Amino acid sequence: MRLSLATAANIALTAALLAGCSSSTQGTSALPNSSSGAVGASSAAGPRAVGPRIPAMIYREAAGKAAAPVTHGVMQRLLANLESGKRPNLAHQGVPRGAKVGLWVADTDYAYLLGLSANAKNTINLVDAESNNCYLPIGLKVDHSKNLWVACQYNYNTFENGIIQEYSPAGALLNTFNDTSCGASCGSSYEAGFPDDVAVDSQGNVFASNIETEVVNCSPSCTYSYTATVAWWPSSGGQPTFITDPNMAANPTMLYLDTDTAGNVYVDGNTSVYYPGSPELDEISNPTTSPTISDLIPPGTITYGGGVYVSTHGGVQALNVTDQNARTISQYPLPFGALSRVLGPTLLNFLGEGDPISGGFNKADTDQVTADGYGWLDVGKVNTNVWRALTNFNVTNTEGAAYSPSDK
């Protein structure tokens, strides 16, 4: 079981104390407590559109009877939010004239996409992802056009599968990719995926790592089974192709992923149903033509799988793998070689809590940002390995962050 989240009562303390908190290299300097509860008290609660029946899987995840992509406390709040039918209205914060989004952050609790300044002080853009049927946004990527890609664990319209969405730099919805083999209507047999993360290759192919892929066969009666898959769509959209990874447990399974310039996919996931299940990292080469799966980082190396990101600087690529328990990011050269460097550990608050989940690099590869599950952003200087925490009043629980522009 993951550590419990901090309470909303400490928001003011977080903002006051973090302002005077010093950074450290390879250190664990104490940070003030940070809120992962409700968005600040000044936020007005607005009605949530009446949604569909809450699926049984969310009740299982909230009760701790099934693996979830977020912590137990977050799942309990998500369920409470759904049952209450209410969510807060977030607010822009002192936006300077001409300000541009430097960071995108996924608000996991209330399904907002937050466009922040690069230092996270100002909320420049607010995208109500739930109004676009994106519920539980997790992993984010920003491509070379500054378009934002989002992995939404559920389609809020149906809750029968997840979706991948593409947004313009201004936050306008451009495309939605349904993570299911169903077309206009489901037949007697189909697959449905629930994604944690998204990646796009240089050819415009879209990939998603599914924490759960449900296989439904209703001939003559319905049966349900689970498999470990990465879904991919051509840039034109349509139904996904599911790539099964036999190295991973059927459920829970894939966590986070990214692609390199050659189009290979790197994904971490669990080899056992006992979460976190001895995570490993696999490479899927030729994913759109003839997928070949190789185990690059075996079980026992990663203690709790987090974000996967391929960074590129000066034409040199590196595979970056986050370990949420160790609070580190391990770097491997590509083509894949021996471990070359470890970034982190990221900082802790005064309760000893910290949970870096997923993120990415800025365009110059000088800075790395990772969403911390305890309500802040972990930002590190790559050259010096000095880490600090950035807070924003609207950021209370996040699982994904991305720089804009990124190095993609």
Backbone hydrogen bonds, N-H to C=O, Kabsch-Sander energy under -0.5 kcal/mol:
donor,donor_aa,acceptor,acceptor_aa,energy
10,N,7,T,-1.4
11,I,8,A,-1.6
14,T,10,N,-2.4
15,A,11,I,-2.2
16,A,12,A,-2.1
17,L,13,L,-2.5
18,L,14,T,-2.6
19,A,15,A,-0.9
20,G,17,L,-1.1
21,C,18,L,-1.5
24,S,387,W,-0.9
26,Q,24,S,-0.5
26,Q,385,N,-1.1
31,L,348,L,-2.3
36,S,6,A,-1.1
40,G,393,F,-0.7
43,S,40,G,-2.3
44,A,89,N,-0.6
46,G,44,A,-0.6
46,G,87,R,-3.0
48,R,85,G,-4.6
58,I,55,P,-0.8
59,Y,55,P,-1.1
60,R,56,A,-2.2
61,E,57,M,-2.6
62,A,58,I,-2.5
63,A,59,Y,-1.7
64,G,61,E,-1.0
65,K,60,R,-2.6
66,A,60,R,-0.9
75,M,71,T,-2.2
76,Q,72,H,-2.0
77,R,73,G,-1.9
78,L,74,V,-2.7
79,L,75,M,-2.3
80,A,76,Q,-2.1
81,N,77,R,-2.7
82,L,78,L,-2.2
83,E,79,L,-2.6
84,S,80,A,-2.1
85,G,81,N,-1.6
86,K,81,N,-0.7
87,R,46,G,-2.4
89,N,44,A,-2.7
90,L,88,P,-0.7
93,Q,123,T,-1.2
94,G,92,H,-0.5
99,A,96,P,-1.9
102,G,116,L,-3.1
103,L,116,L,-2.2
104,W,402,A,-3.0
105,V,114,L,-2.3
106,A,400,G,-2.4
107,D,105,V,-0.6
107,D,112,Y,-3.1
108,T,106,A,-1.1
108,T,397,N,-1.6
109,D,397,N,-0.7
111,A,107,D,-1.2
112,Y,107,D,-1.0
113,L,127,V,-2.4
114,L,105,V,-3.1
114,L,112,Y,-0.6
115,G,113,L,-0.6
115,G,125,N,-3.2
116,L,103,L,-3.0
116,L,114,L,-0.8
117,S,122,N,-2.0
120,A,117,S,-2.3
124,I,115,G,-2.4
124,I,122,N,-0.8
125,N,115,G,-2.0
127,V,113,L,-2.4
128,D,126,L,-0.6
129,A,111,A,-0.8
129,A,127,V,-1.6
130,E,111,A,-1.4
131,S,128,D,-0.8
132,N,129,A,-1.4
133,N,130,E,-2.1
134,C,129,A,-2.3
135,Y,133,N,-0.7
135,Y,154,Y,-2.2
138,I,151,A,-2.9
139,G,196,D,-2.5
141,K,149,W,-1.8
143,D,147,N,-2.3
144,H,408,K,-0.5
146,K,143,D,-2.0
148,L,167,Y,-2.2
149,W,141,K,-3.2
150,V,165,Q,-2.6
151,A,139,G,-2.2
152,C,150,V,-0.7
152,C,163,I,-2.8
153,Q,136,L,-2.2
153,Q,151,A,-0.6
154,Y,135,Y,-2.3
155,N,161,N,-2.4
156,Y,133,N,-2.1
156,Y,154,Y,-0.8
158,T,155,N,-1.3
159,F,155,N,-3.5
162,G,193,G,-3.0
163,I,152,C,-2.0
164,I,177,F,-2.5
165,Q,150,V,-2.3
166,E,175,N,-2.4
167,Y,148,L,-3.1
168,S,172,A,-2.7
171,G,168,S,-2.2
174,L,166,E,-3.4
175,N,166,E,-1.5
177,F,164,I,-3.3
178,N,176,T,-0.5
179,D,162,G,-2.3
180,T,178,N,-1.9
181,S,191,E,-2.3
183,G,185,S,-0.8
190,Y,216,V,-2.2
192,A,214,E,-2.2
193,G,179,D,-3.3
194,F,212,E,-1.9
196,D,209,S,-3.0
197,D,209,S,-0.9
199,A,207,F,-1.9
201,D,205,N,-2.1
204,G,201,D,-1.8
206,V,233,W,-2.9
207,F,199,A,-3.0
208,A,231,A,-2.3
209,S,197,D,-1.4
210,N,208,A,-0.6
210,N,229,T,-1.7
211,I,194,F,-2.0
211,I,209,S,-0.6
212,E,194,F,-0.8
213,T,227,T,-0.7
214,E,192,A,-3.1
215,V,225,S,-3.4
216,V,190,Y,-3.1
216,V,214,E,-0.6
217,N,223,T,-2.2
218,C,188,S,-4.5
219,S,221,S,-0.6
223,T,217,N,-2.5
225,S,215,V,-2.1
227,T,213,T,-1.8
229,T,227,T,-0.7
230,V,243,I,-2.0
231,A,208,A,-2.3
232,W,241,T,-2.0
233,W,206,V,-2.5
237,G,234,P,-2.6
241,T,232,W,-2.4
243,I,230,V,-3.1
243,I,241,T,-0.6
244,T,242,F,-0.6
245,D,228,A,-2.5
248,M,245,D,-1.4
249,A,270,N,-3.5
253,T,211,I,-1.8
254,M,210,N,-1.2
255,L,268,D,-2.8
258,D,266,Y,-1.7
260,D,264,N,-1.8
263,G,260,D,-1.7
265,V,284,I,-2.4
266,Y,258,D,-2.9
267,V,282,D,-2.4
268,D,256,Y,-2.1
269,G,280,E,-2.0
270,N,253,T,-0.7
271,T,277,G,-2.1
271,T,278,S,-0.8
272,S,277,G,-1.1
275,Y,273,V,-1.2
277,G,274,Y,-2.5
280,E,269,G,-2.1
281,L,297,I,-2.2
282,D,267,V,-3.0
283,E,294,S,-2.9
284,I,265,V,-3.3
285,S,283,E,-0.6
285,S,292,T,-2.6
289,T,286,N,-1.1
290,S,286,N,-1.1
292,T,285,S,-2.1
294,S,283,E,-2.5
296,L,281,L,-2.0
296,L,294,S,-0.8
297,I,281,L,-2.1
300,G,279,P,-0.6
300,G,302,I,-0.6
301,T,298,P,-1.5
302,I,279,P,-0.6
306,G,322,T,-2.0
307,G,357,I,-3.3
309,Y,320,N,-2.2
311,S,309,Y,-0.7
311,S,318,A,-2.3
313,H,316,V,-2.4
316,V,313,H,-1.7
317,Q,315,G,-0.5
317,Q,334,L,-0.5
318,A,311,S,-2.4
319,L,332,Y,-3.4
320,N,309,Y,-2.9
320,N,318,A,-0.6
321,V,330,S,-2.4
322,T,307,G,-2.8
323,D,328,T,-2.7
324,Q,304,Y,-2.6
324,Q,322,T,-0.6
327,R,323,D,-1.7
328,T,323,D,-1.3
329,I,343,L,-2.4
330,S,321,V,-2.7
331,Q,341,R,-3.3
332,Y,319,L,-2.3
334,L,317,Q,-1.8
337,G,333,P,-1.1
340,S,331,Q,-2.7
341,R,331,Q,-1.3
343,L,329,I,-3.1
346,T,327,R,-1.9
348,L,29,S,-1.1
349,N,353,E,-2.2
350,F,31,L,-2.4
352,G,349,N,-2.3
357,I,371,A,-3.1
358,S,371,A,-0.5
360,G,369,V,-1.6
362,N,367,D,-1.9
363,K,405,P,-1.1
365,D,362,N,-1.5
368,Q,380,G,-2.1
369,V,360,G,-2.8
370,T,378,D,-2.5
371,A,358,S,-2.4
372,D,376,W,-2.5
373,G,355,D,-2.7
373,G,371,A,-0.5
375,G,372,D,-2.0
376,W,372,D,-0.8
377,L,390,L,-2.4
378,D,370,T,-2.9
379,V,377,L,-0.6
379,V,388,R,-2.5
380,G,368,Q,-2.5
381,K,386,V,-2.5
382,V,366,T,-2.3
382,V,380,G,-0.6
385,N,381,K,-2.4
386,V,381,K,-0.6
387,W,24,S,-1.6
387,W,385,N,-0.5
388,R,379,V,-2.3
390,L,377,L,-2.6
395,V,392,N,-1.7
396,T,394,N,-0.9
398,T,372,D,-0.5
399,E,106,A,-0.6
402,A,104,W,-2.2
404,S,102,G,-2.1
407,D,361,F,-0.7
